[in-house]
Amino acid sequence: MNTNRLSVIKIGGSTINDWHKSISQINEIIKMGNSIVIVHGGGKTVSDWGAKLGIRPEFVKGLRKTDTKTLEVAIAILSGLVNSKLVSFLNKNKINSVGISGLSGNMIKAEITNKDLGFVGQIKNLNINLIESLLNDNYVPVISPIGLNQSSINENDSILNINADFVASEIARNLKADKLIYQTDVDGIRDGKGRIISKMTLAQAKDLINSGIVVGGMLPKLESCINSMQGVDRSHIINGSDNSLIEIFKGNRTGTEIIN
């Protein structure tokens, strides 16, 4: 595994209908000599299935509030339906992949730090041994964002839902990846006048957050990019419905790039 050619790609749940576009680009990226780790979301699918069960989604600063019923749905959908579908699509396209979760190999240990969010965890310990083993065996790890509650008091709170943006950021930082890429359903981060910001520094990213320009679901993405900069060379926020992913690896500018 060459970390200089390693990228962590977070595929957002909002782009689930465009997975075929991402997978064809990932295939090309691997053929270029790159190693890939995939972290996926699935919030939209969780909300859709929750609605069928009469569960109404609630969000706090772009983060899903997770009660007991929502947690059960999230575990089933993220580590079951979404992860399995994505792995099957990848393998069908001759991309050797293995579906795992943050529970696998004691990868993610987390704690509840904001009770307003319910069973949502903040990562306290990350074990990348399993990810590195899969990469060394030329597999693409496909990771669902749940983790072990290290402060659990009973079996009902032993698993926590974790924002996939933060999971991708921590994995990229600990692997010292070359790139961290967020695929979303928008073209990038916009400034106060609605214009796409093609490139920004770490300091500029922090200013955008402090000024209140970046809100909603984009907020945890930008915060995750900032966090990853302790180990990652550059982060990108791009549209997952077009060819932006492969364009990054061809050296072309697309979406928003964050650098130190």
Residue pairs with C-beta under 8 A, 6 or more apart in sequence:
1 35
1 132
1 135
1 136
2 35
3 175
3 176
3 177
3 178
4 178
5 33
5 34
5 35
5 178
6 34
6 35
6 36
6 37
6 135
6 175
6 176
6 177
6 178
6 179
7 29
7 34
7 35
7 36
7 37
7 177
7 178
7 179
7 180
7 181
7 249
8 36
8 37
8 38
8 39
8 168
8 171
8 172
8 175
8 177
8 179
8 180
8 181
8 232
9 22
9 26
9 36
9 37
9 38
9 39
9 168
9 181
9 183
9 245
10 38
10 39
10 40
10 41
10 164
10 165
10 167
10 168
10 180
10 181
10 182
10 183
11 19
11 22
11 38
11 39
11 40
11 41
11 86
11 183
11 240
12 40
12 41
12 164
12 182
12 183
12 184
12 185
12 240
13 40
13 41
13 42
13 43
13 44
13 45
13 46
13 82
13 164
14 41
14 43
14 44
14 184
14 185
14 240
15 22
15 183
15 184
15 185
15 240
15 241
16 42
16 44
16 45
16 82
18 240
18 241
19 86
19 89
20 89
21 240
21 241
21 242
21 243
22 183
22 240
22 245
23 89
23 90
23 93
23 95
24 93
25 243
25 245
25 246
26 36
26 38
26 90
26 95
26 140
26 245
27 93
27 94
27 95
28 246
29 36
29 245
29 246
29 249
30 36
30 95
30 140
32 249
34 249
35 135
36 140
37 131
37 135
37 140
37 141
37 143
37 171
37 172
37 175
37 177
38 86
38 90
38 97
38 140
38 141
38 142
38 143
39 143
39 145
39 164
39 167
39 168
39 171
40 78
40 82
40 83
40 86
40 142
40 143
40 144
40 145
40 164
41 78
41 145
41 164
41 165
42 74
42 77
42 78
42 81
42 82
42 144
42 164
43 64
45 77
45 81
45 82
46 57
46 64
46 70
46 73
46 74
46 77
46 78
47 57
49 73
49 76
49 77
50 56
50 57
50 69
50 70
50 73
51 57
53 69
53 73
55 69
55 70
55 73
57 64
57 65
57 70
58 64
58 65
59 65
60 114
60 116
60 117
61 219
61 220
62 215
62 216
62 217
62 218
62 219
62 220
63 117
63 120
63 163
63 220
64 70
64 74
64 117
64 120
64 161
64 163
65 116
65 117
65 118
65 120
66 74
66 117
66 118
66 119
66 120
66 161
67 118
67 119
68 119
68 156
70 118
70 119
70 161
71 118
71 119
71 159
71 160
71 161
74 146
74 161
75 146
75 159
75 161
78 101
78 144
78 145
78 146
78 161
79 101
79 103
79 144
79 146
82 144
83 99
83 101
83 142
83 144
84 99
86 97
86 99
86 142
87 97
87 98
87 99
87 142
90 97
90 140
90 142
91 97
95 140
96 138
96 139
96 140
97 139
97 140
97 141
97 142
98 134
98 139
98 140
98 141
98 142
99 142
99 144
100 107
100 130
100 134
100 141
100 142
100 143
100 144
101 107
101 143
101 144
101 145
101 146
102 108
102 110
102 143
102 144
102 145
102 146
102 147
102 148
102 162
102 167
103 146
103 147
103 148
103 159
104 130
105 127
105 129
105 130
106 127
106 148
107 126
107 127
107 128
107 130
107 131
107 143
107 147
108 121
108 123
108 125
108 126
108 127
108 146
108 147
108 148
108 162
108 167
109 123
109 124
109 125
109 126
109 127
109 147
109 148
109 150
110 121
110 122
110 123
110 124
110 147
110 148
110 149
110 150
110 160
110 162
111 121
111 122
111 124
111 149
111 150
111 151
112 119
112 120
112 121
112 122
112 149
112 151
112 160
113 121
113 122
114 120
114 122
119 149
119 157
119 159
119 160
119 161
120 160
120 161
120 162
120 163
121 147
121 149
121 160
121 161
121 162
122 162
122 166
123 147
123 162
123 166
123 167
123 170
124 150
125 150
126 170
126 171
126 174
128 171
128 174
128 175
130 141
131 141
131 143
131 171
131 175
132 175
134 140
134 141
135 141
143 167
143 171
145 161
145 162
145 163
145 164
145 166
145 167
146 159
146 160
146 161
146 162
147 159
147 160
147 162
147 167
148 158
148 159
148 160
149 157
149 158
149 159
149 160
152 158
163 220
165 182
165 220
165 221
165 223
165 224
166 220
166 223
166 224
166 227
168 180
168 182
168 224
169 180
169 224
169 225
169 227
169 228
170 227
170 228
171 177
172 179
172 180
172 228
172 231
172 232
173 227
173 228
173 230
173 231
173 232
174 231
175 231
176 231
176 232
177 231
177 232
177 233
178 232
178 233
178 234
179 232
179 233
179 234
179 235
179 236
179 248
180 224
180 225
180 228
180 232
180 234
180 235
180 236
181 235
181 236
181 238
181 245
181 248
182 221
182 224
182 225
182 235
182 236
182 237
182 238
183 238
183 239
183 240
183 244
183 245
184 217
184 218
184 221
184 237
184 238
184 239
184 240
185 239
185 240
185 241
186 218
186 239
187 196
187 238
187 239
187 255
188 196
188 197
188 198
188 237
188 238
188 239
188 254
188 255
188 256
189 196
189 197
189 200
189 208
189 214
189 218
189 222
189 237
189 256
190 196
190 197
190 213
191 197
191 208
191 213
192 211
192 213
196 255
196 256
197 204
197 256
198 253
198 255
198 256
198 257
199 253
199 256
199 257
199 258
199 259
200 208
200 256
200 257
200 258
200 259
201 258
201 259
201 260
202 226
202 229
202 258
202 259
202 260
205 222
205 225
205 226
205 258
206 226
208 214
208 222
209 219
209 222
209 223
209 226
214 222
218 237
221 237
222 237
222 258
224 235
225 235
225 237
225 258
226 258
228 235
229 235
229 258
229 260
233 259
233 260
234 257
234 258
234 259
234 260
235 257
235 258
236 248
236 254
236 255
236 256
236 257
236 258
237 255
237 256
237 258
238 244
238 245
238 248
238 254
238 255
238 256
239 254
239 255
244 254
244 255
247 253
247 254
248 254
248 255
